[in-house]
């Protein structure tokens, strides 16, 4: 298993959130969306210029900008 940034995941790739490396308002906002360590996450799609990225977390589809996704580390197979 390898750990990568959420930004580097490919479409339809699945993994488990390992850590969120940001504090303050952005960190709180990310955690409030349900993006917390131990949660399964998958990439559903990307915009034409690869920003934002659509992810599925706990049966909900969310969109994150790449600068937000840079702070989320995911363990993938």
C-alpha positions, 0 to 999 in steps of 0.5 A, spaced: 500 500 500 502 506 498 500 513 500 499 519 495 495 526 495 488 526 493 490 530 488 494 525 484 488 519 484 486 517 478 478 517 476 475 511 479 481 510 484 479 508 491 483 508 497 482 510 505 484 517 508 490 516 512 491 524 514 489 531 513 495 536 513 492 542 514 489 546 520 485 552 521 478 554 517 480 549 511 482 543 516 475 544 519 471 545 513 474 539 510 473 535 516 466 537 517 464 534 510 466 528 512 473 527 510 476 524 516 482 519 517 479 512 516 474 513 511 474 510 504 474 515 498 474 514 491 474 519 485 468 520 481 471 525 476 475 531 474 473 537 470 476 538 463 482 542 466 483 537 472 480 542 477 476 541 481 475 533 483 469 530 484 470 525 490 465 520 493 465 519 501 460 516 505 455 515 499 455 523 498 459 526 492 463 532 494 467 537 489 474 539 492 479 544 489 486 541 487 489 546 493 484 543 498 486 536 495 493 537 496 492 537 504 489 530 504 493 524 504 490 517 501 492 510 502 491 506 495 493 499 493 
